[in-house]
Amino acid sequence: MTHTIQPTNPEATPAPDSTDIPAAPAPAAAPSSSALPAALKRRVPRYSDLAPLMQFKKPEFSREARLKRASTVWELRDIAKRRTPKAPFDYTDGAAEGEITLRRARQAFLDIEFRPGILRNVSTIDLSTAVLGKKSRLPVGIAPTGFTRMMQSEGEYAGSQAAEAAGIPYTLSTMGTASIEDVAAAAPNGRNWFQLYLWTDRDRSLELIERAAKAGNDTLMVTVDTAVAGARLRDVRNGMTIPPALTLKTVLDASYRPAWWFNFLTHEPLTFASLSRYTGTVADLINSMFDPTLTFEDLDWLRETWKGNLVVKGIQTVEDARRVVDHGADGVVLSNHGGRQLDRAPIPFHLLPEVKQAFTADNTDAAIMLDTGIMSGADIVAALALGADFTLIGRAYLYGLMAGGRAGVDRTLEILEKDMARTMALLGVSRISELTPDHVRVLTN
Ligand SMILES: Cc1cc2nc3c(=O)[nH]c(=O)nc-3n(C[C@H](O)[C@H](O)[C@H](O)COP(=O)(O)O)c2cc1C
């Protein structure tokens, strides 16, 4: 049996076979304007109404104004892209092969849910922490990056001085474009670390280690994920050379980025922290630096030779994390080199809880550091909650550098600091030691 429902509006024509659909009630007639409350009646605006709304400001084009307008690291990246020639921008922004590792690493930080605590007193937030025996004002330091003065002429000087001002460590790369001594002089009160590409040619390594110790570096970070160079396909496509060559393509590109080229051509030519001047493709240079014959015996030699903190960067499995600690490392950097070496490599953020669990079981206090994919302060907070003692940023600071030199690096650090303080307050914690894995749920699908 079917029910027939009569339309309530006698004017509505029932559609054929629409017996089950009730007709909509007729709209109520709009109230006459005299019945409207005073606040809803239209009137001609008075000047006194408009004056407080009019906030026309003179447009500002200074570097500071440009940087202030960026409120995320992604926005600094946008500015960097506009101001930097394609080859050095892509060298920084790009990763190996299909760039799958880098995409996954960034996505891993997004695939979480924070679990906040409410009604906690979070009127002051303390972001300081201790790493490798010394205090850092923020739980993040600057990762080693090569060729930095090619991205923007202030390069390593901007990075080390911004880190010094922010009270965080700065790591100079073996392939840095300023010498160990010049960085030490530029940031004399900074905490400078040195990143080493170890060679089986021990005299070559020894010379660098001695220079780093003499210049006051308290930590040596040996990078071990570079047996050979990764396939950075953007560099191949761009015909990237160091220094950038003046070809028809780069000259055309220069016409859109005159400030970069002016800076580049009017400053001291690129020299390397540890190498003599070099002209050739990036891959050739990297291949000449990387040593595929290295083994754990070389790490033992380094441990005996270097008296300061020894950190091994490029750890991608729990077994290797444990093994380097057994060989005397004071800390590990869970890293896949920003996705620039092996594509489809393990994601450090995924590896972190397992390494934390293993180190707790082994009762080791070796520091767990993490990099790759960090683009916001919330990423850093998530890593700390899941067991990282410290984090490092590569591209995030380089985008700032390319967007505005030293001031741009300052802006990156300022954005990350604000993000971290806000995220922690919203999570209901006021210091880093209060963060626990309970604050983060990793979403699985
Ligand atoms: C342009 C560039 C150059 C790099 N050069 C070095 C290097 O010379 N030595 C090294 O150990 N890692 C190097 N890295 C890797 C970084 O130290 C770090 O592991 C990586 O950038 C972290 O990922 P993120 O960029 O997503 O923060 C470089 C990374 C970039 C982006």
The ligand as a Gaussian input file, in Angstrom:
#p B3LYP/6-31G(d) Opt

LIG

0 1
 C       71.274000      22.408000      -1.051000
 C       71.645000      21.360000      -0.062000
 C       72.986000      21.031000       0.144000
 C       73.328000      20.057000       1.077000
 N       74.649000      19.788000       1.305000
 C       74.997000      18.903000       2.283000
 C       76.352000      18.689000       2.622000
 O       77.255000      19.314000       2.069000
 N       76.625000      17.801000       3.596000
 C       75.649000      17.092000       4.266000
 O       75.943000      16.285000       5.141000
 N       74.335000      17.288000       3.955000
 C       74.005000      18.173000       3.002000
 N       72.673000      18.414000       2.721000
 C       71.636000      17.702000       3.504000
 C       71.270000      18.506000       4.737000
 O       72.318000      18.538000       5.668000
 C       70.043000      17.939000       5.433000
 O       70.258000      16.579000       5.703000
 C       68.758000      18.082000       4.594000
 O       68.729000      19.324000       3.946000
 C       67.539000      17.941000       5.492000
 O       66.358000      18.016000       4.756000
 P       65.492000      19.372000       4.570000
 O       66.185000      20.157000       3.516000
 O       64.169000      18.897000       4.164000
 O       65.507000      20.105000       5.905000
 C       72.323000      19.380000       1.798000
 C       70.988000      19.719000       1.590000
 C       70.645000      20.703000       0.676000
 C       69.189000      21.058000       0.490000

